[in-house]
Amino acid sequence: EKGGYPHYMLKEIMEQPRVLYETYTGLMSSRELEKAAEILASADHIFVTGAGTSYHAGLVFAYFMARIARRPVITFISSEYLAYRSLDHSNSALVAISQSGETIDTLQAVRSFKSSGGRVVAVSNVVGSTIPRESDTTVYTRAGPEIGVAATKTFLTQVLALTSIALALAVHTGSLTKAEYTEAMRELRNASHAASSGIDRSIRLVELLASSLRSKNNIYVLGRGLGVPLAYEAALKIKEVSYIHAEAYPAGESKHGPIALVEEEFPVIFVGVPPEDELLEKLQSNVMEMKARGASTIVIGTSSYRELEGVDFYIDVGNYSEILAPYAVVPPFQLLAYKLAVMLNRDPDKPRNLAKTVTVE
Ligand code: F6R
């Protein structure tokens, strides 16, 4: 049932091109996006929540909502909903992201929001699960069942659904013309190809990278812009399946504290994404400040990042626009986490202390 793969995690990583395509066609042939856009368009304030990987997808959503739909979004981790519980939500909308649709923290956030008058758009992979049932409408990912405890294919399908919601809202409110919307949706159809490219271009290199990282105790993962939520997700994946401590933060934060830990051979992975004309030069100085302390510098990014100097190891995922970059950049990190786990004799499908669905607070 693992389709010939030794672990579900690997099978599910490799399935991404197909399930991205299925999610895309599912979105195009339903009215889910329109319904979500209607709810968001009529709200004065938009919130997004989730736990773990789903929260990271929420951060990608907030990024594209600002960039494409020109709407600021308030992001919070679902177990932190208490901060907003006393607000009047009658003119607000909440986007609640949960692969399983059963995570208790996210469900509590949904209930709290509804009880103060808010409307809820769920994003879920499980039809008929609790969070979709209690929400006003649901946008489904069509990733199929995910057996590995670490979320992989569900993350990128969430990103696809959420990016599509941002685009649908943008055309609904006039931030995008109908033609621009059609063009962007046509581009998103290539999410599947971007994921294949990310996998194909990294599968061998990740093996080398994992053998040089397997003996490390700490790894930093740094990004800017869209690269920040992708870095958070990369670090979560590495730590949960390989048990190597990985920490992600916006690259600009280095000199505000974390660089104090950096010494000879400390591995720092940079996530390189568009818009390169705004980010490349800034990332270059972050690479240099790490290099100056003897760090091992690694870049996983689009082809434009080849120009960076002072990089010890580089995985070029191909050149992709901003809306497509996540699908190419994320699989190498998932594969890296997987390889590290296997090399260290850890079961990537069943990390210790973790459950697939967290139904207790
Ligand atoms: C990480 C992971 C968890 C889940 C989180 C939320 O790989 O799987 O962080 O993302 O428990 O689960 P859902 O999306 O089912 O609410």
Boltz pocket constraint, residues with backbone or C-beta under 6 A from the ligand:
constraints:
  - pocket:
      binder: B
      contacts: [[A, 51], [A, 52], [A, 53], [A, 54], [A, 55], [A, 97], [A, 98], [A, 99], [A, 100], [A, 101], [A, 102], [A, 103], [A, 106], [A, 149], [A, 150], [A, 151], [A, 152], [A, 236], [A, 237], [A, 240], [A, 355], [A, 356], [A, 357], [A, 358]]
      max_distance: 6.0
